[in-house]
Amino acid sequence: MNNKLYSNLIFELSRPGRVGYSLPPCEVEAEGLSSLPAAVRRDEAPCLPEADEQTVARHYTNMSNNNFGVDTGFYPLGSCTMKYNPKINEEMAALPAFTQLHPAQPADTVQGALRLYWEEQQMLSEIAGLSEFTLNPYAGAHGELTGLMTIRAYHRSRGDEKRTKIIVPDSAHGTNPASAAVCGLQIVEVKSTARGTVDVEDLKPLLGDDIAGMMMTNPNTLGIFETEIPEIARLVHECGGLMYYDGANLNPMLGVCRPGDMGFDVMHINLHKTFSTPHGGGGPGDGPIGVRKGLEQFLPDPHVVRRADGTFALECRDGSLGSVSAFLGNYGIIVRAYAYLLALGSDGFKMAGRLATLNANYIKERLKSHYLLPIEGLCKHEFVFDGLRPEYGGDHHDDAHVTTLDVAKSLLDLGFHAPTIYFPLLFHEALMIEPTETESKDTLDAFIEAMISIAERAKTDPESVKAAPHHTPIRRADDVKAVKDAIFTYR
């Protein structure tokens, strides 16, 4: 096969006069087109590729074969929960009864869709231990922003305008301070202890009457359970602030414990992480937010409610922070999560978090003799290595050492997607692994063997590891040049 033919851009396969379509004649007369305002008319024809259907089909099919995803292999991205997406979810979301709906239809013509939305709200409320959920936000970061807007709306409703600061741990996801800044809040950082958990003593002097709340993730970004949350919640509540739970790491908590029971007031859940819907590539997603009793009126409009007669309706409330999405969020993702929850059932749901924790600890214990584990002990769904152990070439003080990036690139040659690297920033050579509950022991063992083989090769032949990947279509791209000299169009 001429591989070059299928690795070129579609523009490079273009030949003048080739077509892969047959369209009826244009029904708009030329003079009709010329009547369009000059500002919206092109000066010249667009540069579009000209190719026959077979060339187009082969090109994009071969391009897709270069992609990596949960359907093609193990995807152990730490902090992202890249779990398998069951195909029954896709079938349910593709039902014409859902895909052919229009958001402006009268409520009495979409009772099934509204019932699904309402029932999912109830399920998430039970899972989280909170009073009410809205599924309107489009993604996790969007949910964070909406949750923080809810906190601000609460304080403003009480005339408490000076609460403009939000406390964020130094180990937090990057979206936490970003969402807070977009919401107009000032970020106050609280340090972590040597164990990687929030330092309560560092927190105490930060509290005051200007604190709107505190954002936390549990388990935290290191995969460690925050055992001091009851005390932290007490301190934040005593100063008048609210507790915000970042649900990015909710997966290992399923059926084990609930954020609302820990003292959190507001939280978001990532349906595209925890509830096995498509994730990555910028979307799609959905980031429902839930609130404790007493904060329901601040949730965004519209709300799906069940009337006394058992029918469902949309309503807007006084005091709501307004609308955050075009209508009722990303409905296709909501359907997928609903199907996932029904398929698991209560027993399967309770096993998901436990298996995610088991899988993560299994990999950690098998690999810690080759990779540096900065924090010993039981982890939850994920854990972080600080690169290779020194005896395998992981000397952070030597510019010639084999880095976490080298390990990640070597994994590509062995058929695995690399874990998250250089995050969190607490460790110089961070390598963050999250296997999820959907992976079999066979897959985990194959990944472990690959990681050990890389460590052994780093010890005996470090240059081969530093030169990886050796067998991918593109090897090591110049990341800096790609950012500084990005090319978005074909010339």
HELIX and SHEET records of a PDB file:
HELIX    1   1 ASN A    3  SER A    7  1                                   5    
HELIX    2   2 ILE A   10  LEU A   13  5                                   4    
HELIX    3   3 ALA A   30  SER A   34  1                                   5    
HELIX    4   4 ALA A   38  VAL A   40  5                                   3    
HELIX    5   5 GLU A   53  ASN A   65  1                                  13    
HELIX    6   6 LYS A   87  ALA A   93  1                                   7    
HELIX    7   7 PRO A   96  THR A   99  1                                   4    
HELIX    8   8 ALA A  107  THR A  109  5                                   3    
HELIX    9   9 GLN A  111  ALA A  128  1                                  18    
HELIX   10  10 GLY A  140  SER A  157  1                                  18    
HELIX   11  11 THR A  175  VAL A  182  1                                   8    
HELIX   12  12 VAL A  200  LEU A  203  1                                   4    
HELIX   13  13 LYS A  204  LEU A  206  5                                   3    
HELIX   14  14 ILE A  229  GLU A  238  1                                  10    
HELIX   15  15 ASN A  251  MET A  253  5                                   3    
HELIX   16  16 PRO A  259  MET A  262  1                                   4    
HELIX   17  17 LEU A  271  THR A  274  1                                   4    
HELIX   18  18 GLU A  296  PHE A  298  5                                   3    
HELIX   19  19 TYR A  331  LEU A  367  1                                  37    
HELIX   20  20 PRO A  390  TYR A  392  5                                   3    
HELIX   21  21 THR A  404  ASP A  413  1                                  10    
HELIX   22  22 LYS A  441  THR A  460  1                                  20    
HELIX   23  23 PRO A  462  LYS A  466  1                                   5    
HELIX   24  24 ASP A  479  LYS A  484  1                                   6    
SHEET    1   A 7 GLU A 132  THR A 134  0                                        
SHEET    2   A 7 ILE A 289  VAL A 291 -1                                        
SHEET    3   A 7 VAL A 266  ILE A 269 -1                                        
SHEET    4   A 7 LEU A 242  GLY A 247  1                                        
SHEET    5   A 7 ILE A 211  THR A 217  1                                        
SHEET    6   A 7 LYS A 165  PRO A 169  1                                        
SHEET    7   A 7 GLN A 186  VAL A 190  1                                        
SHEET    1   B 2 HIS A 303  ARG A 306  0                                        
SHEET    2   B 2 PHE A 312  GLU A 315 -1                                        
SHEET    1   C 3 PHE A 383  ASP A 386  0                                        
SHEET    2   C 3 ALA A 430  ILE A 433 -1                                        
SHEET    3   C 3 THR A 420  ILE A 421 -1                                        
END                                                                             
